[in-house]
């Protein structure tokens, strides 16, 4: 009998200690911004007005455009390489092919993804930034 009373007391204690949700949804704001109070100070003049009330804006920080010649070929250029792995035991399959003439670099790499697709990335950089085209093959 004492055992049943203890279990009943435990169940009632857990139920009473459970969080009570009385969440009320907040109302939407009527205005996102408060109306500013009227200024009690006269505007401060920070500069002297130009003659005839005409302000002439002149360009500043003019930098001449410098056209530079393409960079000279770097040491180790041109180059051409290719490698790949096709491991039947582990299922790994990936490859990388790349070449450069010293001015333009281009290539492709392939990776077998866990879902069975092959990710193919074809890329090039002709001195104007790296460009990549990513596709997937089934």
Secondary structure, 3 states (H helix, E strand, C coil): CHHHHHHHHHHHHHHHHCCCCCCCCCCCCCCCCCCCCCCCCCCCCCCCCCHHHCCCCCCCCCCCCCCCCCCCCCCCCCEEEEEEEECCCCCCEEEEEEEECCCCEEEEEEEECCCCCEEEEEEEECCCCEEEEEEEEC
